[in-house]
Amino acid sequence: MTIRVCIVDDHPMVAEGIQSILESYDDIDVVGTLTDGQSAVEQVENLAPDVMLLDLNMPGLSGLNATEMILERRPETRILILSMHDSPEYISIALSHGAKGYVLKDVPTEEIRTAIDTVMAGGEYLCTGAKGSLKPKIADGREPLTSREQTILLQLAQGNSNKEVAHELGISVRTVETHRNNIRRKLGISSTAGLTRYAMEHGVLQGTGI
């Protein structure tokens, strides 16, 4: 089975180097090389990559925001973040935004291939320099919400239906339902009233008039 890979990096030499490495494998097809996050969001459905190697720091739309938007349009694409930053904070935030792995740009060639194989098999991959950095937990031990999940929580806490939230944010009702389920799982809250109470107690509704 051929693995479709898209590379997104605003440094041409980096993108070309990775492309050259990946094209040496018979079972990998590089379907695109893009230079910014917005292009990745706009073209992900047409390119239909199995794996997207996405630079964290790019002009315009950041890799983190692009990750969320890409997964809204094509949830089956696995995102591998490419970065020069090895701090636990960067790694944890990337994973909380939906990335399946984090790879430093100076890793050996074979490690990029290992990362692709790992996420294709359904796992998460942290490169050697990133191991030991786990997703952070908020004070009560729960997994933190992504920025998009916080936005949807605010909408839900204001009493908006899934359809109304979808219309407001320009996403599908199915995507809203997926985020809603993730919010409930992370917070351990099943009812809308419980989500509203959580939002009030944690300041999510501050400044909204509620």
N, C-alpha and C positions, 0 to 999 in steps of 0.2 A: 504494500500500500504506500503510495507516494504522499509525503507530508508537504502540505502547502504552507510556505513561510513568507511573511511580509516583514521587511526591515524598515523601521522608521527612525531616522537619525538625521539631524541637521548638519552633521559633519560628513561630507562626501567620502573622505578617505576611510573613515570608520565603516560607513555603510558598504563601500566597495570591498573593503577587507573581509568583512563578515560574509558578504555575498560570495566572494571567491572561495571562502572556506566551505560554506554550505553547498555550493554547487559541485564540490568535489565528491559529494555523496550521491549515489545513484537514486536513492529513495527520497531525496529532498528536492522540491521544486520551488525556487524563489519566484513568487508570483508578482512581487512589486517591491520597489525601494522608494520610500517617500521621505520628505524632508521636514514635515511638521505634523503636529497632532491633529489639526483641523482636516488635513488631507486624509489622514488615517481614518477619522470618523466618517468622512464623506465617501470613502472608497471601500470600506471594509465589506460591505454587502456585495459589491461587484467583484472584488478580488477573492472573497470567501476564503481567507487563510485559516488553516488549522491552528497555526501559532503566529503571533505577532511579536517581534522583538522591538520594543518601544523605548526610546530614549527618555529619561526622566526629565531632563532640562532642555526645553526647546522654546524658541520664540513663539509668542502667541499662546496657543492652548498648551498647557503643561501636560506632561505624561500622565500625571495623576488624574486630571480632569478628563483627558482623552480616554483613559482606561475605562472610566465609568460610562462615558458616552458610547464607546465602542461596544461594550458589553450589553448596553441597552439595545443596540441595533443588531448585534449578532452574539448572543450569549455563549454560543458554542466555541468561539475563538478563545484560545488560551493566550493570555498576555504574559510575556516575560519582560520585565523591566531591565533595561540596560543603563548602567550608571557608573560614574567614577566615585560616588559617595558610598562609604561602607559603614556609616553610622547606624546604630540600631533604630533610631527614630525614622530615618528615610525608609529603611527596609520594612518596618512595622506598618508605616502609613501606606506604603505601596501595596502590601498584602491586604490591608483593611479596605482598600479601594477596589479589590477584586483581582489583582494580579496573582498569577499562579506561581510566579518565581521571580527571583532577583539575581541578576548576573552582573558582576563587575566587568568593566571593559577590558581589563588587563588579564582576564582568565586565559588559561591555555585553550587552544583550539578544540581539543576533545571535550572540554567541559561545556562548551556551548551545545555540542551535540548531545551530551548527557542531559543537559537541562531540557532540551526539546523532547527527548525520549521520555523523560520523567513526567512532564506535564501532559504529554500525549497519552500516557498510561493512567492519568487521573490523579497524579500526585502533585505536590508542591516542591519547588527546587530552590534552595539557597546555595549559592556558590560557596566555595571553601572559605573565602574571606568574610562571608556574611553569616555563617553558621553560628548558632547560639543566640541569634536575635529573634525573639518570639514576638507575636502580636501582643501589644500592651493590653492591660485590663484597666478599666476605670475603677474608681474607689470601691465600688460594691462588688467587684470581681467579674462584672459583665464585660463582654467584648464590645469595644466602642463602635458607634455607628459611623458610617461614612458620611461625607458632606451631603450627598444626594439623599441618603436615608434620613438624615436630620431634616432636610427640606420636606420630604414626604411625610415625616412624622408631624411636622408643623401643620401641613395641610390637613392631615387626618384629624389632628387634635382640634382643628378649627371646625370640624364637623363635615368636611368635604367627602364626597363619595369617591370611590376609585375612578369612576368616569370623569368626575370633575377635576380630580388631581391630574389625570392623564391629559385632559384638555389644557389645564393651566400650565403644565410643564412641557407640553408638546411631545409626549411619549405615549406608548400604547397602554391600554388598560391592563394587558397581561404583564407588562413591565412593572406597573404600579403594584399589581398583586404579588409579583415576585419580591419586590422591595418590602412590601408590607409583611410578607411571611418571614423575610430575613430579620426585620425589625422585631417582630414578635419572638422569633427564636433567640436573638441576641439579648433581648431584655427579659425574656421569660414572662411576657405579658400576652394574654390571648384576647382580651376584650378591648373595644374602642375606648370605653370609659377608663380602663387601666392605662392605655396609651396617653389619653388626655391628662390623667393625673400625673403620670411620669413627666410629661412635657411641662406641666405647671411647676412641679417640684424641682425640676432641673433647669428652669429658666428658658426653656425653648420658646415659650409663648411671650417672653418679655418684649414689650414694644409693639405688640399686635393688638392691644386693646382688650385682650381677654383676661 
